[in-house]
Amino acid sequence: MVAEEQKKIAMERVEWLFRQAEEIFGESPDLADRYVRLAWNIKTRYNLRLPRQIKLKFCRKCISFWRPGATSRVRKSPGRVTITCLKCGRVLRLPHPKKVNNG
């Protein structure tokens, strides 16, 4: 019971840190990266599973915040979306299903 409460609080803190990273990125990208590193440390300490929308906001290799156009490059190819970290060069390829035309 106590562990579940701790995990809930930890997840709230991780989400708060990512919101702060988004807000501060324009003024201080280094501070945004620091917030992401803190969130990663909390995530690993409490063995949390991050939601997909949070997973796509940072590089898992260099633990830096991704802002499309500034710290990451996003390209759409047929059948996939490719996100490239501009700091370390890591490439993330995500499947992108084709649209189905019903009608």
C-alpha positions as a Markdown table, in Angstrom:
| # | Residue | x | y | z |
|---|---|---|---|---|
| 1 | Met | 0.0 | 0.0 | 0.0 |
| 2 | Val | 2.7 | 2.4 | 0.9 |
| 3 | Ala | 4.7 | 1.5 | -2.2 |
| 4 | Glu | 1.7 | 2.3 | -4.4 |
| 5 | Glu | 1.3 | 5.7 | -2.8 |
| 6 | Gln | 5.0 | 6.4 | -3.3 |
| 7 | Lys | 4.8 | 5.4 | -6.9 |
| 8 | Lys | 1.8 | 7.7 | -7.4 |
| 9 | Ile | 3.7 | 10.6 | -5.9 |
| 10 | Ala | 6.8 | 9.8 | -7.9 |
| 11 | Met | 4.8 | 9.8 | -11.2 |
| 12 | Glu | 3.2 | 13.2 | -10.3 |
| 13 | Arg | 6.7 | 14.6 | -9.7 |
| 14 | Val | 8.0 | 13.2 | -13.0 |
| 15 | Glu | 5.0 | 14.7 | -14.9 |
| 16 | Trp | 5.6 | 18.1 | -13.1 |
| 17 | Leu | 9.3 | 18.0 | -14.0 |
| 18 | Phe | 8.4 | 17.5 | -17.7 |
| 19 | Arg | 5.9 | 20.4 | -17.6 |
| 20 | Gln | 8.6 | 22.6 | -16.1 |
| 21 | Ala | 11.1 | 21.5 | -18.8 |
| 22 | Glu | 8.7 | 22.5 | -21.5 |
| 23 | Glu | 8.1 | 25.9 | -19.9 |
| 24 | Ile | 11.7 | 26.7 | -19.3 |
| 25 | Phe | 13.2 | 25.4 | -22.5 |
| 26 | Gly | 13.0 | 28.7 | -24.4 |
| 27 | Glu | 15.0 | 30.5 | -21.6 |
| 28 | Ser | 17.4 | 27.8 | -20.5 |
| 29 | Pro | 17.7 | 24.5 | -22.4 |
| 30 | Asp | 20.4 | 23.3 | -20.0 |
| 31 | Leu | 17.9 | 23.6 | -17.1 |
| 32 | Ala | 15.3 | 21.7 | -19.1 |
| 33 | Asp | 17.8 | 18.9 | -19.6 |
| 34 | Arg | 18.5 | 18.9 | -15.8 |
| 35 | Tyr | 14.7 | 18.5 | -15.1 |
| 36 | Val | 14.6 | 15.6 | -17.5 |
| 37 | Arg | 17.6 | 14.0 | -15.8 |
| 38 | Leu | 15.9 | 14.4 | -12.4 |
| 39 | Ala | 12.7 | 12.9 | -13.7 |
| 40 | Trp | 14.7 | 9.9 | -15.1 |
| 41 | Asn | 16.4 | 9.4 | -11.7 |
| 42 | Ile | 12.9 | 9.3 | -10.0 |
| 43 | Lys | 11.6 | 7.0 | -12.7 |
| 44 | Thr | 14.4 | 4.5 | -12.2 |
| 45 | Arg | 14.4 | 4.7 | -8.4 |
| 46 | Tyr | 10.7 | 3.8 | -8.2 |
| 47 | Asn | 10.6 | 1.5 | -11.3 |
| 48 | Leu | 7.9 | 3.6 | -13.1 |
| 49 | Arg | 6.5 | 3.0 | -16.6 |
| 50 | Leu | 6.3 | 6.3 | -18.4 |
| 51 | Pro | 3.3 | 7.1 | -20.6 |
| 52 | Arg | 4.0 | 7.3 | -24.4 |
| 53 | Gln | 3.6 | 11.1 | -24.5 |
| 54 | Ile | 6.4 | 11.5 | -22.0 |
| 55 | Lys | 8.6 | 8.9 | -23.6 |
| 56 | Leu | 8.6 | 10.9 | -26.8 |
| 57 | Lys | 9.8 | 14.1 | -25.1 |
| 58 | Phe | 13.4 | 13.0 | -24.3 |
| 59 | Cys | 16.4 | 11.1 | -25.6 |
| 60 | Arg | 17.0 | 7.9 | -23.7 |
| 61 | Lys | 20.6 | 7.8 | -24.8 |
| 62 | Cys | 21.8 | 11.2 | -23.6 |
| 63 | Ile | 18.8 | 12.0 | -21.3 |
| 64 | Ser | 18.1 | 15.4 | -22.9 |
| 65 | Phe | 14.8 | 17.2 | -23.6 |
| 66 | Trp | 13.5 | 17.0 | -27.2 |
| 67 | Arg | 12.0 | 20.1 | -28.8 |
| 68 | Pro | 11.3 | 19.4 | -32.5 |
| 69 | Gly | 13.4 | 21.7 | -34.6 |
| 70 | Ala | 15.7 | 22.8 | -31.8 |
| 71 | Thr | 17.1 | 19.6 | -30.2 |
| 72 | Ser | 15.5 | 16.9 | -32.4 |
| 73 | Arg | 14.6 | 16.4 | -36.0 |
| 74 | Val | 11.3 | 14.7 | -36.9 |
| 75 | Arg | 10.8 | 13.2 | -40.3 |
| 76 | Lys | 7.8 | 11.3 | -41.7 |
| 77 | Ser | 8.4 | 8.5 | -44.2 |
| 78 | Pro | 5.8 | 6.1 | -45.6 |
| 79 | Gly | 5.0 | 3.8 | -42.7 |
| 80 | Arg | 7.2 | 5.4 | -40.0 |
| 81 | Val | 8.1 | 8.5 | -38.2 |
| 82 | Thr | 11.8 | 9.1 | -37.5 |
| 83 | Ile | 13.0 | 11.2 | -34.6 |
| 84 | Thr | 16.7 | 12.1 | -34.5 |
| 85 | Cys | 18.4 | 13.6 | -31.4 |
| 86 | Leu | 20.6 | 16.5 | -32.5 |
| 87 | Lys | 22.8 | 16.2 | -29.5 |
| 88 | Cys | 23.9 | 12.6 | -29.6 |
| 89 | Gly | 22.6 | 11.4 | -33.0 |
| 90 | Arg | 20.3 | 8.6 | -31.6 |
| 91 | Val | 17.6 | 7.7 | -34.1 |
| 92 | Leu | 14.1 | 6.6 | -32.9 |
| 93 | Arg | 11.9 | 5.0 | -35.5 |
| 94 | Leu | 8.2 | 4.7 | -34.7 |
| 95 | Pro | 5.6 | 2.8 | -36.9 |
| 96 | His | 3.0 | 5.0 | -38.4 |
| 97 | Pro | 0.1 | 3.1 | -39.9 |
| 98 | Lys | -1.4 | 4.2 | -43.2 |
| 99 | Lys | -4.8 | 5.9 | -43.1 |
| 100 | Val | -7.7 | 3.6 | -43.9 |
| 101 | Asn | -10.3 | 5.2 | -46.0 |
| 102 | Asn | -13.7 | 3.9 | -44.9 |
| 103 | Gly | -16.2 | 5.0 | -47.4 |
